[in-house]
């Protein structure tokens, strides 16, 4: 579980990609929705051009290019600001959206 009063930061490197993945956070240890990316507590970036916000696919949101093999992403979850941010190294910019706690 992530800390509830201070930011959590983690890094992910995509080595190989053989299908769809969502990288981000999900608020339930055992989601009841299948696939879990459809759970209302799921927020993240998909390997397609979708961003998942509260379990809902948002195609081409903020011109998200999708994950590719070799990508490295640095995530920060800020519970007090209720935000999830992603710094994708190949782009150099920061993507962010609000999370309902």
Secondary structure, DSSP 8 states (H G I E B T S, - for coil): ---SSS-EEEEEE-----S--EEEEES-SS-SSSSGGGSTTEEEEESSSEEEETTEEEETGGG-----TT-EEEEEEETTTTEEEEEETTT--EEEEE---
